[in-house]
Each structure stands twice: as structure tokens, then as C-alpha cells.
């Protein structure tokens, strides 16, 4: 058995005045993770990269596959 690794990255704005955009970006990330979950992937690790205007979420997902 081997493993497939998928990495996805999502940026979320830090502008607290624009909560609608922040909520949309967080919702998009959640949707993307859910779609990968339905395809058999499991979330293995999440890293955050804090920038001046955005936080970037880098999610590593894995899925076992038969050889």
C-alpha cells in the first residue's frame, strides 16, 4: 500500500473591517477540505504562514491507495 499526498493552500485576509470576505475565504477552505475528505483524503497537517495582510493556511492531506 502506498500513500498519495495532496497540499492545498488558502489565504485569508486579516482586515477585520471586511468580515464578509474573511468568512467567505474561511468557508471556501472548509469546502475544499470537505471535498477532499469525500474523495478519501485525511487531513495530516496544517501550517499557517502569518503575513502582514493575509494568513495562509497550508493543509497537507493523505490518502492510502493500493499498489
C-alpha positions as CSV (number, residue, x, y, z in Angstrom):
1,X,0.0,0.0,0.0
2,X,1.3,3.5,-0.8
3,X,0.1,7.0,0.1
4,X,-0.9,9.9,-2.1
5,X,-0.1,13.4,-0.7
6,X,-2.0,16.5,-1.6
7,X,-1.2,20.0,-0.5
8,X,-3.7,22.9,-0.7
9,X,-3.1,26.5,0.3
10,X,-5.7,29.1,1.1
11,X,-5.2,32.8,2.0
12,X,-7.4,34.5,4.5
13,X,-7.4,38.3,4.8
14,X,-6.6,39.9,8.1
15,X,-8.7,43.1,7.6
16,X,-11.1,42.9,10.5
17,X,-13.3,45.5,8.8
18,X,-14.1,43.1,6.0
19,X,-15.6,40.2,7.9
20,X,-17.7,39.2,4.8
21,X,-14.6,38.5,2.8
22,X,-12.9,36.7,5.7
23,X,-15.9,34.5,6.2
24,X,-16.1,33.6,2.5
25,X,-12.4,32.7,2.4
26,X,-12.7,30.5,5.5
27,X,-15.8,28.9,4.1
28,X,-14.0,28.2,0.8
29,X,-11.2,26.5,2.7
30,X,-13.7,24.4,4.7
31,X,-15.5,23.4,1.5
32,X,-12.2,22.4,-0.2
33,X,-11.2,20.3,2.8
34,X,-14.6,18.6,2.8
35,X,-14.4,17.8,-0.9
36,X,-11.0,16.2,-0.4
37,X,-12.4,14.3,2.6
38,X,-15.2,12.9,0.4
39,X,-12.5,11.7,-2.1
40,X,-10.8,9.7,0.7
41,X,-8.2,12.2,1.9
42,X,-7.5,12.7,5.6
43,X,-6.0,16.0,6.9
44,X,-2.5,15.1,8.1
45,X,-1.1,18.6,9.0
46,X,-2.0,22.3,8.8
47,X,0.7,25.0,8.9
48,X,-0.1,28.8,9.0
49,X,2.0,31.5,7.5
50,X,1.3,34.8,9.0
51,X,1.8,37.8,6.7
52,X,1.1,41.5,7.1
53,X,-2.3,41.3,5.2
54,X,-3.1,37.6,5.0
55,X,-2.8,34.4,6.9
56,X,-2.0,31.5,4.6
57,X,-3.2,28.0,5.6
58,X,-1.2,25.2,4.1
59,X,-3.0,21.9,4.5
60,X,-1.4,18.5,3.8
61,X,-3.8,15.7,3.1
62,X,-3.0,12.0,2.6
63,X,-4.9,9.1,1.1
64,X,-3.9,5.4,1.1
65,X,-4.0,3.6,-2.2
66,X,-3.5,0.0,-3.3
67,X,-0.3,-0.6,-5.2
